[in-house]
Amino acid sequence: MNKIFTLSIIFIGLLISTLLVVKHVDRFGPINLTTKTCLITGASSGIGKYLAIEMVQRGWKVIGIARRAELLNELQTQLGEQNFISFVCDVGDIKQIHLISESIKAKGLQPTLFFLNAGTGESTQKWQPLLVNHQQTFATNYFGTIAWIDEWLLPVKSYGGGTFVATSSVAALYAMPGADAYATSKVALLHSFDSLRRQYLYDNIQFSIVLPGPVDTDLLKGVVAQKLPFIHNAEKEAHSIVRHVFAGKKHIEPSWFYAAMMRLMNILPDAAIMKFL
């Protein structure tokens, strides 16, 4: 009996070690540094703002995309006009994405790294219609991400390769009540980027997905935020994301606590979880 137990422990240890080694080795190639230009959506606040600051500090030129011109102008003043070029765009509008992309190309800018970070997430209220909220959420969170890839996939190929990074969420791992539209859009992003990564595996086009935990942004506020044990700092989250992207990670989960908690909640009875929500 002791021999079986010992062999079992050895087997489990070897299995875990193998998985850790494979996870460490299975990463995409180096970031294309040819132009050192990146594009960031949702760049006016939250994670997007600090992604822009982080990338400028690394010596990159940043193309910042957001809806709020005044916040973009403030960030441009802070970072410098040569380092941060801003464009006002509602990423929920595919036509605007096309027009802005054409303007960027006309200026001779050649981004090879894309942080597709913009997102929205209105809660669905009980007994209320679902369709409009789902359509609006998907327009920004999902189609507003895929549209940028459509615009830039072929140009990036001509630049010698590039990397697309999408901001999903730990909500993709567990859907809270009222988060049906938001969580589903983030699941769609997760699977879409996994599929695209495999499809372009040998084309020097890389796709990385980020699953942040709750972050101190405008999107997270009110009663929901008060129920959480803690909220992450947007600046630290952005720093972690950039560090992992340059390390070649395909799946980035800056918040191990919330990622683990969401996975655990999936196997617990709904009735038990609802008592705490």
C-alpha positions in Angstrom: 0.0 0.0 0.0 2.8 2.4 0.9 4.6 1.6 -2.4 1.4 2.4 -4.4 1.0 5.7 -2.5 4.7 6.6 -3.1 4.4 5.8 -6.8 1.2 7.8 -7.1 2.9 10.9 -5.5 5.9 10.5 -7.9 3.5 10.2 -10.9 1.5 13.3 -9.8 4.8 15.3 -9.2 6.1 14.3 -12.7 2.8 15.2 -14.3 2.7 18.6 -12.7 6.3 19.3 -13.5 5.8 18.3 -17.2 2.7 20.6 -17.5 4.7 23.5 -16.0 7.6 22.9 -18.4 5.3 22.7 -21.4 3.5 25.9 -20.3 6.8 27.7 -20.0 8.2 26.5 -23.4 4.9 26.8 -25.4 5.1 30.6 -26.1 5.0 32.7 -29.2 8.1 34.3 -30.8 9.6 37.7 -30.1 7.6 40.9 -30.7 8.2 42.6 -34.0 10.3 45.6 -33.2 10.8 46.9 -36.7 8.6 50.0 -36.3 8.2 50.0 -32.5 4.7 51.3 -33.0 1.6 50.0 -31.2 -2.1 50.7 -31.3 -4.2 50.7 -28.1 -8.0 50.9 -28.0 -9.7 52.2 -24.8 -6.5 54.3 -24.3 -8.1 57.2 -22.5 -8.5 55.6 -19.1 -8.1 52.5 -17.0 -5.8 49.7 -18.2 -5.6 51.3 -21.7 -4.2 54.5 -20.3 -1.5 52.7 -18.4 -0.7 50.4 -21.3 0.0 53.6 -23.3 2.2 55.0 -20.6 4.1 51.7 -20.2 4.7 51.4 -23.9 6.0 55.0 -24.3 8.3 54.4 -21.4 9.6 51.3 -23.3 10.4 53.6 -26.2 7.4 52.8 -28.4 5.2 55.2 -30.4 1.6 54.7 -29.3 -1.5 55.2 -31.4 -4.2 55.8 -28.8 -7.9 55.1 -29.7 -10.8 56.1 -27.5 -14.2 58.0 -27.6 -13.3 60.8 -25.1 -11.2 63.5 -26.9 -10.5 65.5 -23.8 -8.9 62.5 -22.0 -6.9 61.6 -25.1 -5.6 65.2 -25.3 -4.6 65.1 -21.6 -2.6 61.9 -22.2 -1.1 63.3 -25.3 0.1 66.4 -23.3 1.6 64.1 -20.7 3.4 61.7 -23.1 4.2 64.1 -25.9 2.8 64.5 -29.4 5.7 62.6 -30.9 5.1 59.6 -28.6 1.3 59.5 -28.4 -0.9 60.0 -31.5 -4.6 60.0 -30.7 -7.7 59.3 -32.7 -11.3 59.6 -31.5 -13.2 56.5 -32.4 -16.2 54.6 -31.1 -15.0 51.0 -31.5 -18.7 49.9 -31.4 -19.0 51.4 -34.9 -17.2 49.3 -37.6 -17.4 52.1 -40.1 -15.5 54.4 -37.7 -12.8 51.7 -37.2 -12.3 51.5 -41.0 -12.0 55.3 -41.4 -9.6 55.7 -38.5 -7.5 52.8 -39.8 -7.3 54.5 -43.2 -6.2 57.7 -41.5 -3.5 55.9 -39.6 -2.2 54.3 -42.8 -2.3 57.6 -44.6 0.0 59.1 -41.9 2.5 56.3 -42.6 2.2 54.7 -39.2 2.8 51.0 -39.1 1.7 49.4 -35.8 2.9 45.8 -35.3 1.5 45.4 -31.7 -2.2 45.9 -30.9 -3.7 46.0 -27.5 -7.4 45.7 -28.3 -8.5 46.7 -24.8 -11.8 48.8 -25.2 -14.8 47.3 -23.6 -18.2 47.9 -22.2 -20.5 46.0 -19.8 -24.0 47.0 -18.8 -25.7 44.6 -16.5 -28.9 42.8 -17.7 -31.7 43.5 -15.3 -34.1 40.8 -14.2 -37.3 40.5 -16.3 -36.0 43.0 -18.8 -35.4 42.3 -22.6 -32.0 40.9 -23.4 -31.4 41.5 -27.1 -30.5 45.2 -27.1 -27.9 44.8 -24.3 -26.3 41.8 -26.0 -26.1 43.6 -29.4 -24.5 46.7 -27.9 -22.1 44.7 -25.8 -21.0 42.5 -28.6 -20.7 45.5 -31.0 -17.9 46.9 -28.7 -16.4 43.9 -26.9 -16.3 41.4 -29.8 -17.0 42.9 -33.2 -15.1 46.1 -32.1 -12.1 43.8 -31.6 -12.4 41.6 -34.7 -12.8 44.7 -36.9 -9.3 45.9 -36.0 -7.8 42.6 -37.0 -9.6 42.7 -40.4 -8.2 46.1 -41.0 -4.6 45.3 -40.0 -4.0 41.6 -40.6 -2.6 42.0 -44.2 -0.6 45.2 -43.4 1.0 43.5 -40.4 2.0 40.6 -42.6 3.7 43.0 -45.0 5.5 44.6 -42.0 7.1 41.2 -41.2 4.6 40.0 -38.5 2.8 41.3 -35.5 0.9 40.6 -32.3 -2.8 41.1 -31.4 -3.6 41.2 -27.7 -7.3 41.2 -26.7 -8.6 42.0 -23.2 -11.1 39.4 -22.2 -12.0 38.9 -18.5 -12.2 36.4 -15.7 -15.9 36.8 -16.4 -15.2 34.4 -19.3 -14.5 31.7 -16.7 -17.7 32.2 -14.6 -20.8 34.3 -15.5 -22.2 36.2 -12.6 -26.0 37.0 -12.5 -26.7 39.9 -14.8 -23.4 39.5 -16.7 -24.8 37.3 -19.4 -24.0 39.8 -22.2 -20.6 40.9 -20.9 -19.4 37.4 -19.9 -20.6 35.9 -23.2 -18.8 38.5 -25.2 -15.6 37.8 -23.3 -15.9 34.0 -23.8 -16.3 34.7 -27.5 -13.1 36.7 -27.5 -11.3 33.9 -25.6 -12.2 31.2 -28.1 -11.8 33.4 -31.1 -8.2 34.3 -30.2 -7.4 30.7 -29.4 -8.6 29.7 -32.8 -6.8 32.5 -34.6 -3.6 31.8 -32.8 -3.6 28.2 -34.1 -4.7 29.2 -37.6 -1.8 31.7 -38.0 0.8 29.7 -35.9 3.4 29.6 -38.7 2.7 33.0 -40.2 4.5 35.2 -37.6 1.1 36.6 -36.6 0.5 36.1 -32.9 -2.7 36.3 -30.8 -2.6 36.6 -27.0 -5.7 36.8 -24.7 -5.7 38.6 -21.3 -8.2 37.7 -18.5 -7.9 40.5 -15.9 -9.6 40.3 -12.6 -11.7 43.3 -11.3 -9.8 46.5 -11.9 -10.4 50.1 -10.6 -11.9 51.4 -13.8 -15.1 53.3 -14.7 -16.6 49.9 -15.8 -16.4 48.5 -12.2 -18.3 50.6 -9.7 -21.2 50.7 -7.3 -22.7 47.7 -5.5 -20.8 45.1 -7.5 -17.4 46.6 -6.5 -18.4 46.7 -2.8 -19.0 43.0 -2.7 -15.6 42.1 -4.0 -12.8 41.2 -1.5 -10.3 43.5 -3.4 -9.9 45.3 -6.7 -6.7 45.5 -8.7 -4.8 48.7 -9.6 -5.0 49.6 -13.3 -1.4 50.7 -13.5 -0.1 47.4 -12.0 -2.4 45.4 -14.2 -1.2 47.1 -17.3 2.5 46.6 -16.3 1.8 42.9 -15.8 0.1 42.6 -19.1 2.9 44.2 -21.1 5.5 42.1 -19.3 3.8 38.9 -20.1 3.1 39.9 -23.7 6.8 40.5 -24.3 7.5 37.2 -22.6 5.4 35.5 -25.3 2.5 34.3 -23.1 -0.6 33.2 -25.0 -3.0 33.3 -22.0 -2.4 36.0 -19.5 -4.2 35.9 -16.2 -2.8 38.8 -14.1 -5.1 37.9 -11.2 -4.4 34.3 -10.1 -6.8 34.7 -7.2 -9.9 35.7 -9.2 -9.0 33.2 -12.0 -8.8 30.4 -9.5 -11.9 31.5 -7.6 -14.0 31.7 -10.8 -12.9 28.2 -11.8 -13.8 26.9 -8.3 -17.2 28.6 -8.5 -18.0 26.6 -11.7 -17.9 23.3 -9.8 -19.9 24.5 -6.7 -23.7 24.4 -6.5 -25.4 27.6 -7.8 -27.6 27.8 -4.6 -24.5 27.9 -2.4 -22.9 30.7 -4.4 -26.0 32.8 -4.7 -26.1 33.1 -0.9 -23.0 35.2 -1.1 -24.0 37.4 -4.1 
